[in-house]
Amino acid sequence: MKLKKDKKRIFDPPASSRSAKLQYDPLSYSQNFDQGCSWDQPDEDDLCSRSFSMRFAVPSNNF
């Protein structure tokens, strides 16, 4: 019986978190997603080279 009680205590969330509803603003949520790098626009090559991986990569003469 004690094991069953402990299991319920560990795996069941508290009543306060079960009834909580999370609200978000759809506009601010949509701003979390950008269009990424514009590969189809050749004049914006500089924008593509500043991607996350390029900023932290070891500089190379290959690019």
Residue pairs with C-beta under 8 A, 6 or more apart in sequence:
37 44
37 47
37 48
37 51
38 44
38 47
38 48
39 48
49 63
